[in-house]
Amino acid sequence: MNFATSELRRCAGKFPAEPPGWADLVARYQPLTYAALGDSILPFWWRTIDSVQGGVFNCWNNAGTQLVSDDKFTWSQGRFAWLWSRLAELAGRGFLAGDSRRYLEQAAKTVAFLEKHAWLEDGRCAFLLTATGEVKELNPSAGKAPSIYADCFVVMGYAEFARVSGDWTILAAAWRWYEHIERRIAAGNFPTHPDPIPEGHQSYAIAMIHLNVTIVLQAAGVALGDARAGEMGARTEALAAHIFDQFILQGGRVAELVPADGRGAETVLGRHLNPGHALEGLWMLMTVAVSAERWDWVARAAEAIRFSFRRGWDETYGGLWHYVDTDGGPPRGAEGNSVYEKAVRATWDTKLWWVHSEALYASLLAYRLTGDEELRGWFERTWAYTLQVFPQADPAVGEWVQIRDRRGQPLDRVVALPVKDPYHIARNLVQVLELFSENSA
């Protein structure tokens, strides 16, 4: 999400002085980050692009060696539009190697493909399309639009493309679909496949993606001089305040689910943590905090980042668990029968790619803003584990084997969608590079 870098660039004068160890981190990890992104991640995805229809073919097995379907999940296609737009800007200003025009042309094709095929008559985003754009149903009982996350990721792709390209038509479309998303959230009309929110709970995931899409749209509005950008700035702060008030608990715990009636604290749903998800939202909150000069928010977010690492880190085999109990270890408490809870219990000890890339940026940003050596330590431990465990061993294939068991062995299973997805890895590596570059300049 570009806000975390371009907006921080505008706020650079508000940054505290660089911590004493910052220059050492830049010297050591900047070339390693460039290599991870440019030598492995991006070459893989250039090979998977649909240069005719737009978008990307990303229904690969976990190893990245077999394309199992040419279907297109709009969730991933929106992310791809965001990512290729962002990379177009970075290549255009010489920050990354590559042809800016090629990146932006492919982003434009992807946005056009989504605008033509993804939106249903009732204003919701279809979840699954064929390679040529026909709407499919992943599960007939769930209908054509089983997840508001797809709507949000497509709007984020539109907004980022508009920001980089200057396309007012696409910005207008992003506003239109964003307003539809807001109405649905306000009305409570938002299914969330593949993780349906258990009845009677408020969801950190919905609050976070609402903040996420608002931030990206705000940045596009600022870049294009849209008068609505000021309103969106106030909205991002209000959404951040809501997360701090409802989901960031005393001591730093980030609650994934909060019972609406205040009960259920000793259930699996009430006690479980998702360390990677917590960390992803916390760097967004830190970014809003810097822009608003809310250093109390920075301190609270840093506390929550430390808590997430301390509870979530596997001291035996390394890395962050997918889910843990609030006191660490396997999720426990009174059990229920929801789809969400079954997934928590079944997959808690897996090690996922996106968890670790989000942890890299969250810990680095928190260290840059606070100078806390514990946070620097978490960045370096996470880097060592991540770059040892996840990259595909065959350099001719590249990318990462995205799902591992507790000991780090590959698992060929589905998490969320049956796809590989470059979004988290590339976004976070870019954010690390920009944070190194912008604040060392």
Rosetta blueprint (number, residue, H / E / L):
1 M L
2 N L
3 F H
4 A H
5 T H
6 S H
7 E H
8 L H
9 R H
10 R H
11 C L
12 A H
13 G H
14 K H
15 F L
16 P L
17 A L
18 E L
19 P L
20 P L
21 G L
22 W H
23 A H
24 D H
25 L H
26 V H
27 A H
28 R H
29 Y H
30 Q H
31 P H
32 L H
33 T H
34 Y H
35 A H
36 A H
37 L H
38 G H
39 D H
40 S H
41 I H
42 L H
43 P H
44 F H
45 W H
46 W H
47 R L
48 T L
49 I E
50 D L
51 S L
52 V L
53 Q L
54 G L
55 G L
56 V E
57 F L
58 N L
59 C E
60 W E
61 N L
62 N L
63 A L
64 G L
65 T L
66 Q L
67 L E
68 V E
69 S E
70 D L
71 D L
72 K E
73 F E
74 T H
75 W H
76 S H
77 Q H
78 G H
79 R H
80 F H
81 A H
82 W H
83 L H
84 W H
85 S H
86 R H
87 L H
88 A H
89 E H
90 L H
91 A H
92 G H
93 R L
94 G L
95 F L
96 L L
97 A L
98 G L
99 D L
100 S H
101 R H
102 R H
103 Y H
104 L H
105 E H
106 Q H
107 A H
108 A H
109 K H
110 T H
111 V H
112 A H
113 F H
114 L H
115 E H
116 K H
117 H H
118 A L
119 W E
120 L L
121 E L
122 D L
123 G L
124 R L
125 C E
126 A L
127 F L
128 L E
129 L E
130 T L
131 A L
132 T L
133 G L
134 E L
135 V E
136 K E
137 E L
138 L L
139 N L
140 P H
141 S H
142 A H
143 G L
144 K L
145 A L
146 P L
147 S E
148 I H
149 Y H
150 A H
151 D H
152 C H
153 F H
154 V H
155 V H
156 M H
157 G H
158 Y H
159 A H
160 E H
161 F H
162 A H
163 R H
164 V H
165 S H
166 G L
167 D L
168 W H
169 T H
170 I H
171 L H
172 A H
173 A H
174 A H
175 W H
176 R H
177 W H
178 Y H
179 E H
180 H H
181 I H
182 E H
183 R H
184 R H
185 I H
186 A H
187 A H
188 G L
189 N L
190 F L
191 P L
192 T E
193 H L
194 P L
195 D L
196 P L
197 I L
198 P L
199 E L
200 G L
201 H E
202 Q E
203 S E
204 Y H
205 A H
206 I H
207 A H
208 M H
209 I H
210 H H
211 L H
212 N H
213 V H
214 T H
215 I H
216 V H
217 L H
218 Q H
219 A H
220 A H
221 G H
222 V H
223 A H
224 L H
225 G L
226 D L
227 A L
228 R L
229 A H
230 G H
231 E H
232 M H
233 G H
234 A H
235 R H
236 T H
237 E H
238 A H
239 L H
240 A H
241 A H
242 H H
243 I H
244 F H
245 D H
246 Q H
247 F L
248 I E
249 L L
250 Q L
251 G L
252 G L
253 R L
254 V E
255 A L
256 E L
257 L E
258 V E
259 P E
260 A L
261 D L
262 G L
263 R L
264 G L
265 A L
266 E L
267 T E
268 V H
269 L H
270 G H
271 R H
272 H E
273 L E
274 N L
275 P H
276 G H
277 H H
278 A H
279 L H
280 E H
281 G H
282 L H
283 W H
284 M H
285 L H
286 M H
287 T H
288 V H
289 A H
290 V H
291 S H
292 A H
293 E L
294 R L
295 W H
296 D H
297 W H
298 V H
299 A H
300 R H
301 A H
302 A H
303 E H
304 A H
305 I H
306 R H
307 F H
308 S H
309 F H
310 R H
311 R H
312 G H
313 W E
314 D L
315 E L
316 T L
317 Y L
318 G L
319 G L
320 L E
321 W L
322 H L
323 Y L
324 V E
325 D E
326 T L
327 D L
328 G L
329 G L
330 P L
331 P L
332 R L
333 G L
334 A E
335 E L
336 G L
337 N L
338 S L
339 V H
340 Y H
341 E H
342 K H
343 A H
344 V H
345 R H
346 A H
347 T H
348 W L
349 D L
350 T L
351 K E
352 L E
353 W H
354 W H
355 V H
356 H H
357 S H
358 E H
359 A H
360 L H
361 Y H
362 A H
363 S H
364 L H
365 L H
366 A H
367 Y H
368 R H
369 L H
370 T H
371 G L
372 D L
373 E H
374 E H
375 L H
376 R H
377 G H
378 W H
379 F H
380 E H
381 R H
382 T H
383 W H
384 A H
385 Y H
386 T H
387 L H
388 Q H
389 V H
390 F L
391 P E
392 Q L
393 A L
394 D L
395 P L
396 A L
397 V L
398 G L
399 E L
400 W E
401 V L
402 Q L
403 I E
404 R E
405 D L
406 R L
407 R L
408 G L
409 Q L
410 P E
411 L L
412 D L
413 R L
414 V L
415 V L
416 A L
417 L L
418 P L
419 V L
420 K L
421 D L
422 P L
423 Y H
424 H H
425 I H
426 A H
427 R H
428 N H
429 L H
430 V H
431 Q H
432 V H
433 L H
434 E H
435 L H
436 F H
437 S H
438 E H
439 N H
440 S H
441 A L
